[in-house]
Amino acid sequence: MSEHTMQFMPGAGFRARARAAVDNPALRRSFRAAMDFLIAKRSAQFDDPLELETLRTLGEQIRQYNLGKLPELLEQLEARLTGNGIQVHWAETPDEANAIILGICKAHSAKLMVKGKSMVSEEIELNHACAAAGIEAMESDMGEYIVQLAGEKPSHIIMPAIHKTKEEIAHLFHDKVDGVAYTDNVDELIQIGRRVLREKFLVADIGLSGVNFAVAETGTLCLVENEGNGRLSTTAPPVHIAITGIEKVVEKLAHVPPLLSLLTRSATGQNISTYFNMISGARRPGEKDGPHEVHLVLLDNGRTQAYADEQLRTTLQCIRCGACMNHCPVYTRIGGHAYGTTYPGPIGKIVSPHLLGLEATATLTTASSLCGACGEVCPVKIPIPDLLMRLRSEAFSAPHDDPRLRGQGAARSRLMSGVWQIWARIYRSPTLYGITSWLASRFNCLTPSRQGPWTAVRTPLKPAPKRLRDLLKEKA
């Protein structure tokens, strides 16, 4: 399969997109109300601080334990799944993953794929690859279905259409779905979507889903959802394809309940999700439902790069709950589309450099106030602010012969490097520091009123007319 163009928006345009979002009062009100609602729901679920911290520590330990054994657990998972009759495929890049999935579709002469929610399928841009191959890929998650109709990407990893108002969705359904009259009644809109989607489940050739947890000891694929579309897309079509990142594996079934509790309560403020699917094989003789064939695609796409570094490995602890986005002061003001990447918000800023390289994402590493809210609410204690600082350092430092990250040094500027070298030399020398500070205080009237990004939101920096040492001398 030839390499296709990824549809993410370049990081260089982040500032313009963020400014446009901030200048949209309706979008800001919508996001602020939605985030406040989700924050309140999460807070109500974790009303005991001691229980929360105990559970977060347990979740962190489970994820670190499994990541520490990741290579052997992946081998064990493959062996168990194969023994259960599930075909396992390995993909290093998005193109390889798309080629595998399209190959399965071709083998079954598939024309229609119905998809349960899967951020990894968004990551590899499967819908674009299917369209190029003449296969209809239809989203069955209601939020994903809405953004697909609109020709957009999800703006949140848990609630893809959170940026849409009910009036916008009403117009969208009226314009895009045949025979639908305009209505902004939420219940009626949901029923319209369900009616369209249920017809697709009955005739789809392929069902595709993501995976929340893959259990190595039993060869079980766990899928968390609320709408039932995940269960339908994995059982109604004759072929089920699951796709997930290699980091989602856990060793034991006993590791799943604590992570599930953290996931649902952190993501949507639910004590437990409506559906929890456990898939351990295809339909067996005598069973009345389920697919005749099940495949799992395990995707790398930069994850081994993060895994190879002890600090960056903590990025892979993520269970995709979205809590960091809901509490981020930047995300709540600009929404997900401004980032231009599959995974927006704080988690996106530390995941995307591994998926796309620092050349495309260096700007995102600085799109943070470093307030620490993301790290404080992360259910598995990913030190997101520390990782952002590390990635900033990698993006702006001098390139190495053997860079630890793709695109390392991509944001480095010779001018800025020269300025900081001069600054360092001045501050290392008491004599040079004294001369420089004297000149700056005496000629402060020459300070420019515009000082780049600093003065975009702040008053100009201007040296005081007298240095501290001068004031002390006057008092002596």
VEXGU-630773 format. One record per residue (C-alpha): residue in one letter; x, y, z. Coordinates in Angstrom, 1 decimal. Layout:
BEGIN
+--------+--------+--------+--------+
! residu !     c1 !     c2 !     c3 !
+--------+--------+--------+--------+
!      A !      X !      Y !      Z !
...
+--------+--------+--------+--------+
***
This chain:
BEGIN
+--------+--------+--------+--------+
! residu !     c1 !     c2 !     c3 !
+--------+--------+--------+--------+
!      M !    0.0 !    0.0 !    0.0 !
!      S !    1.4 !    3.4 !   -0.9 !
!      E !    1.9 !    6.0 !    1.9 !
!      H !   -1.1 !    8.3 !    2.2 !
!      T !   -1.1 !   11.8 !    3.5 !
!      M !   -1.9 !   12.1 !    7.2 !
!      Q !   -4.8 !   14.5 !    7.7 !
!      F !   -3.6 !   16.2 !   11.0 !
!      M !   -3.1 !   19.9 !   10.8 !
!      P !    0.5 !   21.2 !   11.1 !
!      G !    1.6 !   22.4 !   14.5 !
!      A !    2.8 !   25.7 !   12.9 !
!      G !   -0.8 !   26.8 !   12.6 !
!      F !   -1.7 !   26.1 !   16.3 !
!      R !   -1.5 !   29.7 !   17.4 !
!      A !   -3.8 !   30.9 !   14.6 !
!      R !   -6.3 !   28.1 !   15.3 !
!      A !   -6.2 !   28.8 !   19.1 !
!      R !   -6.7 !   32.5 !   18.5 !
!      A !   -9.7 !   31.7 !   16.3 !
!      A !  -11.2 !   29.5 !   19.0 !
!      V !  -10.7 !   32.1 !   21.7 !
!      D !  -12.4 !   34.7 !   19.5 !
!      N !  -15.5 !   32.4 !   19.2 !
!      P !  -17.6 !   33.2 !   22.3 !
!      A !  -20.2 !   30.5 !   21.5 !
!      L !  -17.5 !   27.8 !   21.4 !
!      R !  -15.9 !   29.0 !   24.6 !
!      R !  -19.2 !   29.0 !   26.4 !
!      S !  -20.0 !   25.5 !   25.2 !
!      F !  -16.7 !   24.1 !   26.2 !
!      R !  -16.7 !   25.9 !   29.6 !
!      A !  -20.1 !   24.5 !   30.5 !
!      A !  -19.2 !   21.0 !   29.3 !
!      M !  -15.9 !   20.9 !   31.2 !
!      D !  -17.5 !   22.3 !   34.4 !
!      F !  -20.2 !   19.6 !   34.1 !
!      L !  -17.6 !   16.8 !   33.7 !
!      I !  -15.4 !   18.2 !   36.5 !
!      A !  -18.4 !   18.2 !   38.9 !
!      K !  -19.3 !   14.7 !   37.9 !
!      R !  -15.8 !   13.4 !   38.5 !
!      S !  -15.5 !   15.2 !   41.8 !
!      A !  -18.8 !   13.6 !   43.0 !
!      Q !  -17.5 !   10.1 !   42.2 !
!      F !  -14.2 !   10.7 !   44.2 !
!      D !  -15.6 !   12.3 !   47.3 !
!      D !  -13.2 !   10.5 !   49.5 !
!      P !   -9.6 !   11.9 !   49.0 !
!      L !   -8.0 !    8.9 !   50.7 !
!      E !   -9.8 !    6.4 !   48.5 !
!      L !   -8.9 !    8.4 !   45.4 !
!      E !   -5.2 !    8.6 !   46.2 !
!      T !   -5.1 !    4.9 !   47.1 !
!      L !   -6.8 !    3.9 !   43.9 !
!      R !   -4.6 !    6.2 !   41.8 !
!      T !   -1.5 !    4.7 !   43.4 !
!      L !   -2.8 !    1.2 !   42.6 !
!      G !   -3.6 !    2.2 !   39.0 !
!      E !   -0.1 !    3.7 !   38.6 !
!      Q !    1.5 !    0.5 !   40.0 !
!      I !   -0.6 !   -1.8 !   37.8 !
!      R !    0.3 !    0.2 !   34.6 !
!      Q !    4.0 !    0.4 !   35.5 !
!      Y !    4.1 !   -3.3 !   36.4 !
!      N !    2.7 !   -4.2 !   33.0 !
!      L !    4.8 !   -1.8 !   31.1 !
!      G !    7.9 !   -3.2 !   32.8 !
!      K !    7.0 !   -6.7 !   31.3 !
!      L !    5.5 !   -5.4 !   28.1 !
!      P !    7.6 !   -7.4 !   25.6 !
!      E !    6.9 !  -10.8 !   27.2 !
!      L !    3.3 !   -9.9 !   27.9 !
!      L !    2.8 !   -9.1 !   24.2 !
!      E !    4.2 !  -12.5 !   23.3 !
!      Q !    2.0 !  -14.2 !   25.9 !
!      L !   -1.0 !  -12.2 !   24.6 !
!      E !   -0.4 !  -13.3 !   21.0 !
!      A !    0.0 !  -17.0 !   22.1 !
!      R !   -3.3 !  -16.9 !   24.1 !
!      L !   -5.2 !  -15.1 !   21.4 !
!      T !   -4.0 !  -17.5 !   18.7 !
!      G !   -5.0 !  -20.4 !   20.9 !
!      N !   -8.5 !  -18.8 !   21.2 !
!      G !   -8.8 !  -18.6 !   17.5 !
!      I !   -8.1 !  -14.9 !   17.2 !
!      Q !   -5.7 !  -13.9 !   14.4 !
!      V !   -3.0 !  -11.5 !   15.6 !
!      H !   -1.3 !   -8.9 !   13.3 !
!      W !    1.6 !   -6.6 !   14.1 !
!      A !    1.9 !   -3.1 !   12.5 !
!      E !    4.8 !   -0.7 !   13.0 !
!      T !    3.3 !    2.2 !   11.1 !
!      P !   -0.2 !    3.6 !   10.3 !
!      D !    0.3 !    2.5 !    6.7 !
!      E !    1.1 !   -1.1 !    7.7 !
!      A !   -2.0 !   -1.1 !   10.0 !
!      N !   -4.2 !    0.2 !    7.2 !
!      A !   -2.8 !   -2.3 !    4.7 !
!      I !   -3.5 !   -5.2 !    7.1 !
!      I !   -7.1 !   -4.1 !    7.7 !
!      L !   -7.8 !   -3.4 !    4.0 !
!      G !   -6.3 !   -6.8 !    3.2 !
!      I !   -8.8 !   -8.5 !    5.5 !
!      C !  -11.6 !   -6.4 !    3.9 !
!      K !  -10.4 !   -7.5 !    0.4 !
!      A !  -10.3 !  -11.1 !    1.4 !
!      H !  -14.0 !  -10.9 !    2.3 !
!      S !  -15.0 !   -8.7 !   -0.6 !
!      A !  -16.2 !   -6.2 !    2.0 !
!      K !  -18.0 !   -3.0 !    1.0 !
!      L !  -19.2 !   -1.7 !    4.3 !
!      M !  -17.3 !   -1.5 !    7.6 !
!      V !  -19.2 !   -0.4 !   10.7 !
!      K !  -17.0 !    1.0 !   13.4 !
!      G !  -17.3 !    1.1 !   17.2 !
!      K !  -15.4 !    3.9 !   18.9 !
!      S !  -11.6 !    3.6 !   18.3 !
!      M !   -9.1 !    6.5 !   18.8 !
!      V !   -6.4 !    4.3 !   17.3 !
!      S !   -8.4 !    4.0 !   14.1 !
!      E !   -8.5 !    7.8 !   14.1 !
!      E !   -4.7 !    7.8 !   14.7 !
!      I !   -4.1 !    5.8 !   11.6 !
!      E !   -6.8 !    7.6 !    9.6 !
!      L !   -8.5 !    4.4 !    8.6 !
!      N !  -11.6 !    6.2 !    7.2 !
!      H !   -9.4 !    8.0 !    4.6 !
!      A !   -7.7 !    4.7 !    3.7 !
!      C !  -11.1 !    2.9 !    3.4 !
!      A !  -12.5 !    5.7 !    1.2 !
!      A !   -9.5 !    5.5 !   -1.1 !
!      A !  -10.1 !    1.7 !   -1.4 !
!      G !  -13.8 !    2.1 !   -2.2 !
!      I !  -15.0 !    0.8 !    1.2 !
!      E !  -17.6 !    2.7 !    3.3 !
!      A !  -16.4 !    3.0 !    6.9 !
!      M !  -19.3 !    4.2 !    9.0 !
!      E !  -18.9 !    5.4 !   12.6 !
!      S !  -21.5 !    3.9 !   15.0 !
!      D !  -20.6 !    5.8 !   18.2 !
!      M !  -23.1 !    8.7 !   18.2 !
!      G !  -20.5 !   11.4 !   18.7 !
!      E !  -18.2 !    9.9 !   16.1 !
!      Y !  -21.2 !    9.6 !   13.7 !
!      I !  -22.0 !   13.3 !   14.1 !
!      V !  -18.4 !   14.5 !   13.4 !
!      Q !  -18.2 !   12.1 !   10.5 !
!      L !  -21.4 !   13.6 !    9.0 !
!      A !  -19.8 !   17.1 !    9.5 !
!      G !  -16.6 !   16.0 !    7.9 !
!      E !  -14.6 !   16.8 !   11.0 !
!      K !  -12.4 !   15.1 !   13.5 !
!      P !  -13.2 !   14.4 !   17.1 !
!      S !  -12.5 !   17.3 !   19.5 !
!      H !  -12.3 !   15.1 !   22.6 !
!      I !  -11.2 !   11.5 !   23.0 !
!      I !  -14.2 !   10.5 !   25.1 !
!      M !  -16.9 !   12.9 !   23.7 !
!      P !  -16.0 !   13.5 !   20.0 !
!      A !  -18.8 !   16.0 !   19.3 !
!      I !  -18.6 !   18.0 !   22.5 !
!      H !  -18.0 !   21.1 !   20.5 !
!      K !  -21.4 !   20.8 !   18.7 !
!      T !  -24.6 !   22.4 !   20.0 !
!      K !  -27.9 !   20.6 !   19.6 !
!      E !  -29.0 !   23.2 !   17.0 !
!      E !  -25.9 !   22.5 !   14.9 !
!      I !  -26.6 !   18.7 !   15.1 !
!      A !  -30.2 !   19.3 !   14.2 !
!      H !  -29.2 !   21.2 !   11.0 !
!      L !  -26.6 !   18.5 !   10.3 !
!      F !  -29.1 !   15.7 !   10.4 !
!      H !  -31.6 !   17.6 !    8.4 !
!      D !  -29.0 !   18.4 !    5.7 !
!      K !  -27.2 !   15.1 !    5.6 !
!      V !  -29.7 !   12.3 !    6.5 !
!      D !  -32.4 !   11.6 !    3.9 !
!      G !  -36.0 !   12.2 !    4.9 !
!      V !  -35.2 !   13.8 !    8.3 !
!      A !  -37.1 !   16.9 !    9.3 !
!      Y !  -35.5 !   19.5 !   11.4 !
!      T !  -35.8 !   18.9 !   15.2 !
!      D !  -33.5 !   20.1 !   18.0 !
!      N !  -35.1 !   17.6 !   20.5 !
!      V !  -32.2 !   15.6 !   21.8 !
!      D !  -34.1 !   12.4 !   22.3 !
!      E !  -35.4 !   12.6 !   18.8 !
!      L !  -32.0 !   13.3 !   17.3 !
!      I !  -30.6 !   10.2 !   19.2 !
!      Q !  -33.4 !    8.0 !   17.8 !
!      I !  -32.7 !    9.3 !   14.3 !
!      G !  -29.1 !    8.3 !   14.6 !
!      R !  -29.9 !    4.9 !   16.1 !
!      R !  -32.3 !    4.1 !   13.3 !
!      V !  -29.8 !    4.9 !   10.6 !
!      L !  -27.0 !    3.0 !   12.4 !
!      R !  -29.0 !   -0.1 !   13.2 !
!      E !  -29.7 !   -0.7 !    9.6 !
!      K !  -26.0 !   -0.6 !    8.9 !
!      F !  -25.2 !   -3.2 !   11.6 !
!      L !  -27.5 !   -5.7 !    9.8 !
!      V !  -25.7 !   -5.4 !    6.4 !
!      A !  -22.1 !   -4.6 !    7.4 !
!      D !  -19.4 !   -7.0 !    6.2 !
!      I !  -16.8 !   -5.9 !    8.8 !
!      G !  -17.1 !   -4.7 !   12.3 !
!      L !  -14.2 !   -2.7 !   13.8 !
!      S !  -13.5 !   -1.7 !   17.4 !
!      G !  -10.9 !   -0.4 !   19.7 !
!      V !   -9.6 !   -2.2 !   22.8 !
!      N !   -9.4 !   -0.7 !   26.3 !
!      F !   -7.5 !   -3.6 !   27.9 !
!      A !   -6.0 !   -6.7 !   26.4 !
!      V !   -5.5 !   -9.5 !   29.0 !
!      A !   -2.4 !  -11.7 !   28.4 !
!      E !   -3.2 !  -14.6 !   30.7 !
!      T !   -6.6 !  -15.3 !   29.1 !
!      G !   -6.3 !  -13.8 !   25.6 !
!      T !   -9.3 !  -11.5 !   26.3 !
!      L !  -10.1 !   -8.2 !   24.6 !
!      C !  -11.9 !   -5.8 !   27.0 !
!      L !  -14.1 !   -3.0 !   25.5 !
!      V !  -15.7 !   -0.3 !   27.6 !
!      E !  -18.7 !    1.6 !   26.2 !
!      N !  -22.1 !    3.2 !   27.0 !
!      E !  -24.2 !    3.0 !   23.9 !
!      G !  -24.2 !   -0.6 !   22.9 !
!      N !  -22.7 !    0.2 !   19.5 !
!      G !  -19.4 !   -1.5 !   20.5 !
!      R !  -21.3 !   -4.7 !   21.2 !
!      L !  -23.2 !   -4.6 !   18.0 !
!      S !  -20.1 !   -3.8 !   15.8 !
!      T !  -18.2 !   -6.7 !   17.4 !
!      T !  -21.0 !   -9.3 !   17.1 !
!      A !  -23.4 !   -8.5 !   14.3 !
!      P !  -21.0 !   -8.4 !   11.3 !
!      P !  -19.4 !  -11.8 !   10.3 !
!      V !  -15.9 !  -10.4 !   10.8 !
!      H !  -14.6 !   -8.4 !   13.7 !
!      I !  -11.3 !   -6.5 !   13.6 !
!      A !  -10.0 !   -4.9 !   16.8 !
!      I !   -7.1 !   -2.5 !   16.7 !
!      T !   -5.1 !   -1.1 !   19.7 !
!      G !   -1.8 !    0.3 !   20.7 !
!      I !    0.8 !   -2.2 !   22.0 !
!      E !    0.7 !   -0.5 !   25.5 !
!      K !   -2.9 !   -1.6 !   26.3 !
!      V !   -1.9 !   -5.1 !   27.4 !
!      V !   -2.2 !   -6.2 !   31.1 !
!      E !   -1.0 !   -9.4 !   32.5 !
!      K !   -4.1 !  -10.6 !   34.5 !
!      L !   -7.8 !  -10.2 !   34.6 !
!      A !   -7.4 !   -9.0 !   38.2 !
!      H !   -5.6 !   -5.9 !   36.9 !
!      V !   -8.7 !   -4.8 !   35.0 !
!      P !  -11.3 !   -3.8 !   37.7 !
!      P !   -9.1 !   -1.1 !   39.4 !
!      L !   -8.3 !    0.4 !   36.0 !
!      L !  -12.0 !    0.2 !   34.9 !
!      S !  -13.1 !    2.0 !   38.1 !
!      L !  -10.6 !    4.7 !   37.5 !
!      L !  -11.5 !    5.0 !   33.8 !
!      T !  -15.2 !    5.4 !   34.1 !
!      R !  -15.2 !    7.7 !   37.1 !
!      S !  -12.5 !    9.9 !   35.6 !
!      A !  -13.9 !   10.0 !   32.1 !
!      T !  -17.6 !   10.6 !   32.5 !
!      G !  -18.2 !   10.6 !   36.2 !
!      Q !  -19.9 !    7.2 !   36.1 !
!      N !  -19.5 !    4.6 !   38.8 !
!      I !  -19.4 !    2.0 !   36.1 !
!      S !  -20.0 !    2.0 !   32.3 !
!      T !  -23.2 !    0.7 !   30.8 !
!      Y !  -21.5 !   -2.1 !   28.8 !
!      F !  -18.3 !   -4.0 !   29.5 !
!      N !  -17.5 !   -6.4 !   26.7 !
!      M !  -15.0 !   -9.3 !   27.1 !
!      I !  -14.1 !  -10.9 !   23.8 !
!      S !  -12.1 !  -14.1 !   23.8 !
!      G !  -12.7 !  -15.6 !   20.4 !
!      A !  -15.0 !  -16.0 !   17.4 !
!      R !  -18.4 !  -17.7 !   17.4 !
!      R !  -18.1 !  -21.3 !   18.5 !
!      P !  -20.2 !  -24.3 !   17.3 !
!      G !  -23.7 !  -24.1 !   18.7 !
!      E !  -23.5 !  -20.4 !   19.6 !
!      K !  -26.2 !  -18.2 !   18.0 !
!      D !  -24.3 !  -14.9 !   17.7 !
!      G !  -20.9 !  -13.4 !   17.3 !
!      P !  -18.5 !  -13.1 !   14.4 !
!      H !  -17.1 !  -16.1 !   12.5 !
!      E !  -13.7 !  -14.5 !   12.4 !
!      V !  -11.8 !  -12.2 !   14.8 !
!      H !   -8.6 !  -10.3 !   14.2 !
!      L !   -6.4 !   -8.1 !   16.4 !
!      V !   -4.1 !   -5.5 !   15.0 !
!      L !   -1.4 !   -4.4 !   17.5 !
!      L !    0.1 !   -1.0 !   16.5 !
!      D !    3.4 !    0.5 !   17.4 !
!      N !    3.5 !    3.9 !   15.7 !
!      G !    6.2 !    5.5 !   17.9 !
!      R !    5.3 !    3.7 !   21.1 !
!      T !    8.5 !    1.8 !   21.3 !
!      Q !   10.3 !    5.1 !   21.0 !
!      A !    8.6 !    6.2 !   24.2 !
!      Y !    9.1 !    2.8 !   25.8 !
!      A !   12.9 !    2.9 !   25.3 !
!      D !   13.3 !    6.0 !   27.6 !
!      E !   12.6 !    5.4 !   31.3 !
!      Q !   11.0 !    8.8 !   31.8 !
!      L !    9.0 !    9.0 !   28.6 !
!      R !    7.7 !    5.5 !   29.2 !
!      T !    5.3 !    6.9 !   31.7 !
!      T !    3.4 !    8.4 !   28.8 !
!      L !    2.2 !    4.8 !   27.9 !
!      Q !    0.5 !    4.5 !   31.3 !
!      C !   -2.5 !    6.5 !   29.9 !
!      I !   -5.9 !    4.7 !   29.9 !
!      R !   -7.5 !    7.4 !   27.7 !
!      C !  -10.0 !    8.8 !   30.2 !
!      G !   -9.7 !   12.5 !   29.1 !
!      A !   -9.6 !   13.9 !   32.6 !
!      C !   -6.5 !   15.9 !   31.9 !
!      M !   -8.4 !   17.7 !   29.1 !
!      N !  -11.4 !   18.4 !   31.2 !
!      H !   -9.2 !   20.2 !   33.8 !
!      C !   -6.8 !   21.9 !   31.5 !
!      P !   -7.2 !   25.7 !   31.3 !
!      V !   -5.8 !   25.7 !   27.8 !
!      Y !   -8.0 !   23.0 !   26.4 !
!      T !  -11.2 !   24.3 !   28.0 !
!      R !  -10.7 !   27.6 !   26.2 !
!      I !   -9.7 !   26.4 !   22.7 !
!      G !  -11.1 !   22.9 !   22.4 !
!      G !   -9.6 !   20.0 !   20.6 !
!      H !   -9.5 !   21.0 !   17.0 !
!      A !   -7.0 !   23.8 !   17.6 !
!      Y !   -4.3 !   21.2 !   18.4 !
!      G !   -4.7 !   19.6 !   15.0 !
!      T !   -3.7 !   16.2 !   16.2 !
!      T !   -5.7 !   13.0 !   16.9 !
!      Y !   -5.1 !   13.3 !   20.7 !
!      P !   -5.6 !   16.9 !   21.9 !
!      G !   -5.1 !   18.5 !   25.3 !
!      P !   -2.3 !   17.6 !   27.8 !
!      I !   -2.2 !   13.9 !   26.9 !
!      G !   -2.0 !   14.8 !   23.2 !
!      K !    1.0 !   17.1 !   23.8 !
!      I !    3.0 !   14.2 !   25.3 !
!      V !    1.8 !   11.4 !   23.0 !
!      S !    1.8 !   13.2 !   19.6 !
!      P !    5.6 !   13.8 !   19.5 !
!      H !    6.1 !   10.0 !   19.5 !
!      L !    3.5 !    9.5 !   16.8 !
!      L !    4.3 !   12.3 !   14.5 !
!      G !    7.8 !   13.5 !   15.5 !
!      L !    8.9 !   16.8 !   17.1 !
!      E !    9.1 !   18.5 !   13.7 !
!      A !    5.3 !   18.5 !   13.5 !
!      T !    4.5 !   18.9 !   17.2 !
!      A !    7.2 !   21.1 !   18.8 !
!      T !    4.8 !   24.0 !   19.1 !
!      L !    2.4 !   21.9 !   21.1 !
!      T !    4.9 !   21.3 !   23.8 !
!      T !    4.8 !   25.0 !   24.8 !
!      A !    1.0 !   25.2 !   24.7 !
!      S !    0.7 !   24.8 !   28.4 !
!      S !    0.6 !   27.0 !   31.5 !
!      L !    2.3 !   24.2 !   33.5 !
!      C !   -0.3 !   24.7 !   36.2 !
!      G !   -0.1 !   21.0 !   37.0 !
!      A !   -3.9 !   20.3 !   37.0 !
!      C !   -3.4 !   17.5 !   34.4 !
!      G !   -1.0 !   15.7 !   36.6 !
!      E !   -3.1 !   16.1 !   39.7 !
!      V !   -6.2 !   14.5 !   38.2 !
!      C !   -4.5 !   11.8 !   36.1 !
!      P !   -5.9 !    8.5 !   37.4 !
!      V !   -2.7 !    6.7 !   36.8 !
!      K !   -0.4 !    9.5 !   38.0 !
!      I !    1.3 !   10.3 !   34.7 !
!      P !    3.7 !   13.2 !   35.5 !
!      I !    2.5 !   15.2 !   32.5 !
!      P !    4.1 !   18.6 !   33.4 !
!      D !    7.5 !   16.9 !   33.8 !
!      L !    7.1 !   15.2 !   30.5 !
!      L !    6.2 !   18.5 !   28.8 !
!      M !    9.3 !   20.1 !   30.2 !
!      R !   11.4 !   17.1 !   28.9 !
!      L !    9.9 !   17.4 !   25.5 !
!      R !   10.4 !   21.1 !   25.4 !
!      S !   14.0 !   20.5 !   26.2 !
!      E !   14.3 !   17.9 !   23.4 !
!      A !   12.6 !   20.2 !   20.9 !
!      F !   14.8 !   23.2 !   21.6 !
!      S !   18.2 !   21.6 !   22.3 !
!      A !   21.0 !   21.0 !   19.8 !
!      P !   20.4 !   17.9 !   17.7 !
!      H !   22.4 !   14.8 !   18.7 !
!      D !   24.0 !   12.3 !   16.4 !
!      D !   21.7 !    9.6 !   17.9 !
!      P !   18.5 !   11.6 !   18.8 !
!      R !   16.3 !   10.1 !   21.5 !
!      L !   13.2 !   11.4 !   19.8 !
!      R !   12.2 !   11.8 !   16.1 !
!      G !   12.8 !   15.5 !   15.2 !
!      Q !   14.9 !   16.2 !   18.3 !
!      G !   16.1 !   19.8 !   18.1 !
!      A !   13.4 !   20.7 !   15.5 !
!      A !   12.4 !   24.0 !   17.3 !
!      R !   16.0 !   25.1 !   17.9 !
!      S !   16.8 !   28.6 !   16.6 !
!      R !   20.3 !   29.8 !   16.0 !
!      L !   19.3 !   33.3 !   17.0 !
!      M !   17.8 !   32.2 !   20.3 !
!      S !   20.6 !   29.8 !   21.0 !
!      G !   23.1 !   32.7 !   20.4 !
!      V !   21.1 !   35.0 !   22.7 !
!      W !   21.1 !   32.4 !   25.5 !
!      Q !   24.8 !   31.7 !   25.1 !
!      I !   25.5 !   35.4 !   25.5 !
!      W !   23.1 !   35.5 !   28.5 !
!      A !   25.0 !   32.6 !   30.1 !
!      R !   28.4 !   34.2 !   29.6 !
!      I !   27.2 !   37.5 !   31.1 !
!      Y !   25.8 !   35.8 !   34.2 !
!      R !   28.9 !   33.7 !   34.7 !
!      S !   31.1 !   36.8 !   34.8 !
!      P !   30.6 !   39.3 !   37.7 !
!      T !   32.4 !   42.0 !   35.7 !
!      L !   30.3 !   41.5 !   32.6 !
!      Y !   27.1 !   41.3 !   34.7 !
!      G !   27.9 !   44.6 !   36.4 !
!      I !   28.6 !   46.4 !   33.1 !
!      T !   25.5 !   45.0 !   31.4 !
!      S !   23.2 !   45.9 !   34.3 !
!      W !   24.6 !   49.4 !   34.6 !
!      L !   24.1 !   50.0 !   30.8 !
!      A !   20.5 !   48.5 !   31.0 !
!      S !   19.5 !   50.8 !   33.9 !
!      R !   21.0 !   54.0 !   32.5 !
!      F !   19.6 !   53.5 !   29.0 !
!      N !   16.3 !   51.9 !   29.9 !
!      C !   14.5 !   54.4 !   27.7 !
!      L !   15.7 !   52.5 !   24.7 !
!      T !   13.8 !   49.3 !   25.8 !
!      P !   11.5 !   48.3 !   22.8 !
!      S !    7.7 !   48.4 !   23.5 !
!      R !    7.2 !   45.2 !   21.5 !
!      Q !    9.0 !   42.2 !   22.8 !
!      G !    7.7 !   39.3 !   20.7 !
!      P !    5.1 !   36.9 !   22.2 !
!      W !    5.7 !   38.4 !   25.7 !
!      T !    4.0 !   41.7 !   25.0 !
!      A !    1.1 !   40.0 !   23.2 !
!      V !   -0.5 !   39.5 !   26.6 !
!      R !    1.9 !   41.3 !   29.0 !
!      T !    3.4 !   44.7 !   29.6 !
!      P !    6.9 !   45.2 !   28.3 !
!      L !    9.9 !   44.3 !   30.4 !
!      K !   11.8 !   47.4 !   31.3 !
!      P !   15.0 !   47.6 !   33.5 !
!      A !   14.6 !   49.8 !   36.7 !
!      P !   16.4 !   53.2 !   36.6 !
!      K !   18.5 !   52.1 !   39.5 !
!      R !   20.0 !   48.7 !   40.2 !
!      L !   19.6 !   47.0 !   43.6 !
!      R !   23.3 !   47.5 !   44.3 !
!      D !   22.9 !   51.2 !   43.6 !
!      L !   20.0 !   51.5 !   46.0 !
!      L !   22.0 !   49.7 !   48.7 !
!      K !   25.0 !   52.0 !   48.2 !
!      E !   22.7 !   55.1 !   48.7 !
!      K !   21.4 !   53.7 !   52.0 !
!      A !   24.9 !   52.8 !   53.3 !
+--------+--------+--------+--------+
***
